[in-house]
Amino acid sequence: MGLKFGTSGLRGLAVDLLGGPSAAFTTAFVRHLLMDGHVRIGDRMFVGRDLRESSPEIAAQCMKALALAGMVPVDCGALPTPALALHASANRAAGIMVTGSHIPADRNGLKFYRPDGEIDKTDEASIAALATEPVRWKDAASTVTPYANEADAAWALYRDRCLDILPADALSGLRIGVYQHSSVARDFLGGLLSVHGAEVLALGRSETFVAVDTEAIGEETAARLKDWTRQHHLHAIVSTDADADRPLVIDETGRQIRGDIMGLATARFLRADCVVTPITSNSGIDHVPGIQTIRTRVGSPYVIEAMLRACREGRGVVTGFEANGGFILASPASSGSMMLAPLPTRDSMLPILALLGQGGRALSKYVEALKLPVCMSDRLIDYPVEAGRALMAWLAAERSNIARFLQGLGTVSRVDSMDGLRIVLDDGSVVHLRPSGNAPEMRCYVEAATSDAARWLLSATLARVHEHVQGGALS
């Protein structure tokens, strides 16, 4: 099996999940929860999915495995990951979301939730070990009865939460495009904005799966979004990734607003005292008055672990987010006159609404007023995993290798190896290389004083990475 846990859940080729493997990991998840006392035989467990082609079959196999393991599977249908997590948490039950999130259509994955929230790295290790043990599940397939369906209840609970974020008509006067593609929240998002008073225009709906990575949307998609903004005179275009736990927001000029900027805007909206965010997020966040920042490795399990620790330490309103924009609320927080309860996973609706509610007609001006360094990111897709490991090992072996790799781009000032290699240059610019945790990709994050400088640094660094894999050797 080419399946492994990455930054958020189990990922791999869809064909590797279909059949035995999906049942094996589901059964392992149940066994792990039983051993830790999180569930008992006969408890309900909720299953949701995104809209990619392989998801319905994988979800069906997960539910079959749950039933054969002595649990009561509840089908929540196609819905956002945060909606599934919210519904499971409200019912003090565990859940499984079938989604590959932003990765290509031929891949898929499973996200696991304990009754108290998203699993952590210790849980992942236990589940992975238990999944190697043989599981008999096909023999009893015909004995499984139809499953209860709570899709409507899960959607309703999530809708109620989202409606509490902004006052009625808070978006009145805004003309907003919704890039629908194959997001599981494409209809929900448009309806939510309309309820808040916005004029909504649906764009780019696709009945075949489209992989949208909110950290690297691609030049063609970026050009389409910019054209739509101008053509339809939009104040913003909003969207999500496939399972709607990562937001995408395009401002009135047609430019994407990075996820970490959305995260900061949302933290300010909620009057947060503490922010937990990975090392890939904008360094300017560390210097925002009134907010303490804690840095982690990339991945929601690391962010959630640090957030829970901050809550135990009594650091006030604790929030977290990643550079991809997924926002996590760890403690109760106020939204106007309403109180929002914690949500144990990344959410896209809260940052979208918080940013639109504060930025209004001129999101670009709102972002400029934050006065943060310019960050950009991109990736090389179909980048061999072995090549990525070799490059990172070579760079980490000697400081002189990093200097050689970046020759002509800047002088190395310091290096952080918390997650990948984050290299700070003598002019304050940043180059951060990090192989993807769940796909054959090399990601690059840069930071500079201006957009032109950041764009040049990103392009030049990715060209160097490409040259090394093309050359086949590092010397």
Secondary structure, 3 states (H helix, E strand, C coil): CCCEECCCCEEEEHHHHCCHHHHHHHHHHHHHHHHHCCCCCCCEEEEEECCCCCHHHHHHHHHHHHHHCCCEEEEEEECCHHHHHHHHHHCCCEEEEECCCCCCCCEEEEEEEECCEECCHHHHHHHHHHCCCCCCCCCCHHHCCCCEECHHHHHHHHHHHHHCCCCCCCCCCCEEEEEEECCCCHHHHHHHHHHCCCEEEEEEECCCCCCCCCCCCCHHHHHHHHHHHHHCCCCEEEEECCCCCCEEEECCCCCEECHHHHHHHHHHHCCCCEEEEECCCCHHHHHCCCCEEEEECCCHHHHHHHHHHHHHCCCCCEEEECCCCCEEECCCEEECCEEECCEEEEECHHHHHHHHHHHCCCHHHHHHHHCCCEEEEEEEECCCHHHHHHHHHHHHHCHHHHHHHCCCCCCEEEEECCCCEEEEECCCCEEEEEECCCCCEEEEEEEECCHHHHHHHHHHHHHHHHHHHHHCCCC
